[in-house]
Amino acid sequence: MNQLTSEKMNRSLTITGSSSVMGGSYNSVKIVGEGTIEGDTSCSKLKCVGTLEVNGSVAAERMSIVGTCDIKGGLQGGLLKTSGTVTVGGISRLRELNLAGSMESKDHVYGEQIKLRGMLQTLGDCEAEVFTAKGIFEIGGLLNAGQLDIKLYRDCKAHEIGGGKINIRKASLLHPLSLFFKPSSSARLTVSVMEGDHIYLENTIADIVRGNKVVIGPGCEIGLVEYKEHFEKKRDAVVRDNRKV
């Protein structure tokens, strides 16, 4: 690291009130109020309590968003924790996404671990090693994870779903997520094609489900199930056709 880069990384950026600054490399970035950053920005920590607009990309080891953050470019880094609203124009690559608020991505979202307790919308794919959801999601492309554990609080959508172990259940009406985000008994997951090793489904509407071991639970409407080892259909489930392959 050269001396100039080292000096930049030792700087901290703080915006209180309303201000516009140039991007660059910082140790920490803190927004309290309304701020605009022009250009790509990298930092160890970013905290926003208010409104932040970044006309560029962001790389941060830790991000905490309580207000609103609009990133025109891509996003990469370690942990993103938000109870506010985050919009990302490019690809997001994160170690961990802890989402209690909402995130809208106009591209792909990649993460080792994604914990969803709010709302996630992507126009592209969403991939993770572990995807845990107790909220709402709408994935324009492929939702893919080694392990998917989804509790349906409201209607969710994905074009395709793939994974190792897929577990989709309706949320318990006795344990609402919050006073403002109560589960719906009619919540459904809609997907075109689902493929995994071990699949258990409730309240799911799908054209095709493919798996090694497949259990279709209550509230499901499935066009075709293709399975290798085991297939089971519970009562109050509709499967129009099934085929051992």
JOVEN-V230247 format. One record per residue. N is the residue number from 1. RES is the residue in one small letter. D_FIRST is the distance of its C-alpha to the first C-alpha in Angstrom with 2 decimals. Layout:
n=N res=RES d_first=D_FIRST
n=N res=RES d_first=D_FIRST
This chain:
n=1 res=m d_first=0.00
n=2 res=n d_first=3.78
n=3 res=q d_first=6.67
n=4 res=l d_first=8.26
n=5 res=t d_first=6.27
n=6 res=s d_first=6.42
n=7 res=e d_first=9.97
n=8 res=k d_first=10.85
n=9 res=m d_first=10.18
n=10 res=n d_first=12.35
n=11 res=r d_first=15.01
n=12 res=s d_first=17.95
n=13 res=l d_first=20.30
n=14 res=t d_first=23.98
n=15 res=i d_first=26.85
n=16 res=t d_first=30.38
n=17 res=g d_first=33.38
n=18 res=s d_first=32.62
n=19 res=s d_first=29.71
n=20 res=s d_first=27.56
n=21 res=v d_first=23.89
n=22 res=m d_first=21.15
n=23 res=g d_first=18.60
n=24 res=g d_first=14.85
n=25 res=s d_first=12.20
n=26 res=y d_first=13.84
n=27 res=n d_first=14.28
n=28 res=s d_first=17.92
n=29 res=v d_first=20.42
n=30 res=k d_first=24.11
n=31 res=i d_first=27.06
n=32 res=v d_first=30.52
n=33 res=g d_first=32.81
n=34 res=e d_first=32.06
n=35 res=g d_first=28.73
n=36 res=t d_first=27.39
n=37 res=i d_first=23.78
n=38 res=e d_first=23.59
n=39 res=g d_first=20.91
n=40 res=d d_first=18.35
n=41 res=t d_first=16.93
n=42 res=s d_first=14.47
n=43 res=c d_first=14.76
n=44 res=s d_first=15.48
n=45 res=k d_first=19.12
n=46 res=l d_first=21.50
n=47 res=k d_first=25.11
n=48 res=c d_first=27.84
n=49 res=v d_first=31.32
n=50 res=g d_first=32.91
n=51 res=t d_first=32.00
n=52 res=l d_first=28.66
n=53 res=e d_first=28.32
n=54 res=v d_first=25.05
n=55 res=n d_first=25.51
n=56 res=g d_first=22.68
n=57 res=s d_first=20.90
n=58 res=v d_first=19.52
n=59 res=a d_first=16.98
n=60 res=a d_first=17.55
n=61 res=e d_first=17.80
n=62 res=r d_first=21.08
n=63 res=m d_first=23.44
n=64 res=s d_first=26.82
n=65 res=i d_first=29.24
n=66 res=v d_first=32.60
n=67 res=g d_first=33.55
n=68 res=t d_first=32.81
n=69 res=c d_first=29.55
n=70 res=d d_first=29.65
n=71 res=i d_first=26.59
n=72 res=k d_first=27.44
n=73 res=g d_first=24.76
n=74 res=g d_first=23.50
n=75 res=l d_first=22.34
n=76 res=q d_first=20.13
n=77 res=g d_first=19.07
n=78 res=g d_first=20.81
n=79 res=l d_first=23.91
n=80 res=l d_first=25.83
n=81 res=k d_first=28.83
n=82 res=t d_first=31.25
n=83 res=s d_first=34.78
n=84 res=g d_first=34.63
n=85 res=t d_first=34.23
n=86 res=v d_first=31.20
n=87 res=t d_first=31.39
n=88 res=v d_first=28.83
n=89 res=g d_first=29.33
n=90 res=g d_first=27.11
n=91 res=i d_first=26.34
n=92 res=s d_first=25.43
n=93 res=r d_first=23.56
n=94 res=l d_first=23.61
n=95 res=r d_first=23.92
n=96 res=e d_first=26.76
n=97 res=l d_first=28.86
n=98 res=n d_first=31.31
n=99 res=l d_first=33.56
n=100 res=a d_first=36.37
n=101 res=g d_first=36.49
n=102 res=s d_first=36.18
n=103 res=m d_first=33.63
n=104 res=e d_first=34.39
n=105 res=s d_first=32.32
n=106 res=k d_first=33.19
n=107 res=d d_first=31.45
n=108 res=h d_first=30.71
n=109 res=v d_first=29.60
n=110 res=y d_first=28.00
n=111 res=g d_first=27.54
n=112 res=e d_first=28.00
n=113 res=q d_first=30.35
n=114 res=i d_first=32.15
n=115 res=k d_first=34.52
n=116 res=l d_first=36.74
n=117 res=r d_first=39.08
n=118 res=g d_first=39.19
n=119 res=m d_first=39.06
n=120 res=l d_first=36.81
n=121 res=q d_first=37.47
n=122 res=t d_first=35.71
n=123 res=l d_first=36.85
n=124 res=g d_first=35.06
n=125 res=d d_first=34.67
n=126 res=c d_first=33.66
n=127 res=e d_first=32.47
n=128 res=a d_first=31.71
n=129 res=e d_first=32.35
n=130 res=v d_first=34.44
n=131 res=f d_first=36.00
n=132 res=t d_first=38.11
n=133 res=a d_first=40.02
n=134 res=k d_first=42.48
n=135 res=g d_first=42.50
n=136 res=i d_first=42.63
n=137 res=f d_first=40.73
n=138 res=e d_first=41.26
n=139 res=i d_first=39.30
n=140 res=g d_first=39.95
n=141 res=g d_first=38.96
n=142 res=l d_first=38.59
n=143 res=l d_first=38.04
n=144 res=n d_first=36.92
n=145 res=a d_first=36.08
n=146 res=g d_first=36.87
n=147 res=q d_first=38.71
n=148 res=l d_first=40.16
n=149 res=d d_first=42.06
n=150 res=i d_first=43.49
n=151 res=k d_first=45.96
n=152 res=l d_first=47.56
n=153 res=y d_first=47.89
n=154 res=r d_first=48.39
n=155 res=d d_first=48.68
n=156 res=c d_first=45.64
n=157 res=k d_first=45.03
n=158 res=a d_first=43.00
n=159 res=h d_first=43.81
n=160 res=e d_first=43.25
n=161 res=i d_first=42.29
n=162 res=g d_first=41.20
n=163 res=g d_first=40.33
n=164 res=g d_first=41.28
n=165 res=k d_first=43.12
n=166 res=i d_first=44.26
n=167 res=n d_first=46.09
n=168 res=i d_first=47.34
n=169 res=r d_first=49.77
n=170 res=k d_first=51.27
n=171 res=a d_first=50.08
n=172 res=s d_first=52.42
n=173 res=l d_first=54.30
n=174 res=l d_first=54.70
n=175 res=h d_first=51.00
n=176 res=p d_first=49.68
n=177 res=l d_first=45.94
n=178 res=s d_first=46.59
n=179 res=l d_first=49.40
n=180 res=f d_first=48.02
n=181 res=f d_first=47.16
n=182 res=k d_first=50.24
n=183 res=p d_first=50.68
n=184 res=s d_first=53.21
n=185 res=s d_first=55.81
n=186 res=s d_first=55.79
n=187 res=a d_first=52.04
n=188 res=r d_first=51.44
n=189 res=l d_first=48.66
n=190 res=t d_first=49.24
n=191 res=v d_first=47.65
n=192 res=s d_first=48.76
n=193 res=v d_first=47.76
n=194 res=m d_first=46.58
n=195 res=e d_first=45.74
n=196 res=g d_first=44.83
n=197 res=d d_first=45.95
n=198 res=h d_first=47.55
n=199 res=i d_first=48.58
n=200 res=y d_first=50.45
n=201 res=l d_first=51.23
n=202 res=e d_first=53.00
n=203 res=n d_first=53.63
n=204 res=t d_first=51.96
n=205 res=i d_first=53.16
n=206 res=a d_first=52.06
n=207 res=d d_first=53.47
n=208 res=i d_first=52.35
n=209 res=v d_first=51.11
n=210 res=r d_first=50.21
n=211 res=g d_first=49.55
n=212 res=n d_first=50.47
n=213 res=k d_first=52.06
n=214 res=v d_first=52.90
n=215 res=v d_first=54.63
n=216 res=i d_first=55.66
n=217 res=g d_first=56.44
n=218 res=p d_first=58.33
n=219 res=g d_first=57.69
n=220 res=c d_first=56.31
n=221 res=e d_first=57.49
n=222 res=i d_first=56.34
n=223 res=g d_first=57.60
n=224 res=l d_first=56.92
n=225 res=v d_first=55.63
n=226 res=e d_first=54.70
n=227 res=y d_first=54.29
n=228 res=k d_first=54.20
n=229 res=e d_first=55.41
n=230 res=h d_first=56.53
n=231 res=f d_first=57.55
n=232 res=e d_first=59.04
n=233 res=k d_first=60.16
n=234 res=k d_first=60.92
n=235 res=r d_first=63.67
n=236 res=d d_first=62.87
n=237 res=a d_first=60.57
n=238 res=v d_first=61.29
n=239 res=v d_first=60.37
n=240 res=r d_first=62.16
n=241 res=d d_first=61.53
n=242 res=n d_first=59.96
n=243 res=r d_first=59.46
n=244 res=k d_first=58.58
n=245 res=v d_first=56.40
